């Protein structure tokens, strides 16, 4: 019986592909430690950039144009909306906020990961809107941060000592509604221990490096 000749696989062609970064959407109810985790991740990983959004609100003391936000007027914002320049946008307390597609693609095309801290409503808009985009649709990942329990979340909100009882109750009600959406996300991080939550999220992000969907000709 003749044995088949072994074939040597040539992987040299892999070099013709370029590797794109990941667009990482992170959501979680107020008080889950979402912002703290995101700040820790971006500070520790030089390959992650925090997405800079546009806003129509005036800059606060210490905020830097192009670093904290792109500060534009309402007229300019509306022009960008009409020309479909935003991946998502929203009116929050009378001011507009939006994520520029060009800003996200700028990082993805250089192989950088882009992290967006987005509420559930905005995340679901992004999930639907990017389906038609040939690049972003293959690069987007959704991570939801859960509290250990609702009682733990309430304790964190109260320990802030910054909100009235009315505000706390509103945040808890909103949190319950947002948590119901976690099955719509790709990954979960449970923040019952901050250091472990940061480590778990970093491990998830590291796994994106091995995805073949990030390779483009």
N, C-alpha and C positions, 0 to 999 in steps of 0.2 A: 504494500500500500504506500502510495507516494504522499508524503506529507506536504501540505501547502507551504510555499516559500514565505517566510516571515517578511512582513512589510515594515519598513521603517517610516514612521510618521514624521513629516517635515513641518515643524511649527514656525518656520521662518516667516510665513505669510501673516502671522499674528501682528507683526510689526506695522503692517499697513493700516491697522485699525487705530483710531484715536480713542482715548478713554475719557468719557465725560464724568462730571461730578454728579452728585445727588442733590435733589431739591427736597429738603426734609421739613415737612409740616408737623409742628408740635402743638398740640392742644391739651387743655386741661382746665378744670374749674379753678376759680380764684381760691388761693389758699393751698393748692396742691404742691407748691414749691416749683412750679413750672419755670418761672423766670430765673430762680436761683440755679436750677439744673442747667438751663440753657446758657447762662453766663459762665458756669463752670466748664461746660463742654467747649464753648468757643474760646475760652482763655487757655485751655489745655491743649487743644488740637489746632495746629497752625493751618490745617487743610480745610477748616470750616470757617466760612464767612457768615456773619449775621446780615440778613437782608435789610437794606435801608429803604424805608417806605417814603412815599410822598405824603405830605399833609398840608392842609390849608390853614392850620392853626399857627399862630406866631411862635417863634422859638422861645423857649424858657431860658432862664439864666444858666449859662454853662453849656447849652446845647450847641453843637457845631454842624453847620451846613455840610451835607454829604457824609457825615458820620452818624449822627443821630437820626436825621431825616433830611429829605429834600423839601425845603419850604417853598411852596408856590401859592399863588393866589387862586381863588375859586374859578376865575375865567380860564386860566391855564389848565386847571384840573379837569374842567368840563371838556376842553379841547382834547385832552388825553383820553378821556372816557369815550368820546365820539370816534376817535381814531383807533379804538380797541387796544390801547397801549397797556392796560392794566390786566394782570391775571385775576385780581380781585380788588374790590374797593368797597368802602362802607362809610356811612355818615355816623359819627360817634359824638354825641353831645353837641351837635351843630357844626362840627368840623369834619372834613373829608380825609380819609386815609386810604392809600392804595399801594399795591405792590406792582412795580413796573416789570413787564416781561423782559425788556431789554437788560435791566439790571440783573435779573436772575440768569438769563442766557449768557451774559458776559462772564459770570463765574463758572457756569457749567461747562462752557466751551474751553476753559483753561484747566479743567479737571478738578476744580474746587467744589466742595460741598457747600450748599447754601441752606442756612437754617432760618425758618420763618416761624415766629411765635404768633399763631393765628387762632381765633376763636372757632368754635364748632361750625357756626354758620358760614364763616369765610372758608373754612377747610372744605366743606361740602360743595361750595361754589367752585373752588379750585378743582376738586375731583372731577366735576362734570365738565368744566371749561377746558381743561388741559387734554381731554381725550382726543381732541382733534389736532393737537400739536404733535408733530412727528418726533420731536426731541424731548420736550418736557414730559410727555406722557410716559416715556420710558425711564425717566430719571426721578420721578416723584415718589416719595415714601411718606406714609402717615403714621405718626407715633402719638399715642394718647397716654397722658400721665394721670394715674388714679391715686386717690388718697388711700390710706390703709382702711379707713371706714369713714362714714359721714360724721360720726361723733368726733373722730380725730380731726377731720376737716373743720368742724365747728370750733374745736379747741384752738386750732391754729389761727382762725379768723379772730377769735376773741383775744388771743395773746398779742395780736398786733397793736391793740389799744388805739386804733386810729378811726374806727367806724362806730356809728351809733347802732343801737339795737335794731332799728328799722333797716339800716343798710345791711347789717349782718344777716337778718332774716331774708332780705332780697337776694343776697349772694348765695345763701344756702338753697333757696328755691331755684335759682338759676343753675347752681351746681348740680342739683338732682336731675334737672332737665338735660344738662350737657353730658353728664355721666351716662345717661341712657343711650348716647350715640357712640359709645366706645366700640361696639361691634363693627362700625363702619371704617375703623382704622386698621392698619396692617400690623401694628405692634402695640404692646402694652408695657408700661413701666409703672410698677406700684411703688409709691414713695412711702414706705414704712420705715426706711432708714436712708437718710440723704446720701451718704457716701455710696451705699449699695445702688441706689437709684441712678446716681451719676455714672457709676461703673457699668450698670446694666444698659443704660442708654448709649454709652460709648461703645459697648460690645455690639449693639445693634447696628450702629453707624459703621463700625469697622467691617461688618459682614457685607455691606453694600459694595465694598471694593471688589468682591469676587463675582458680582453679577454680570452675566454676559450682555444684559440689556444696556449696559453702559458703554459697550464697544460699538463705534460707528466708523464706517468707511469714509 
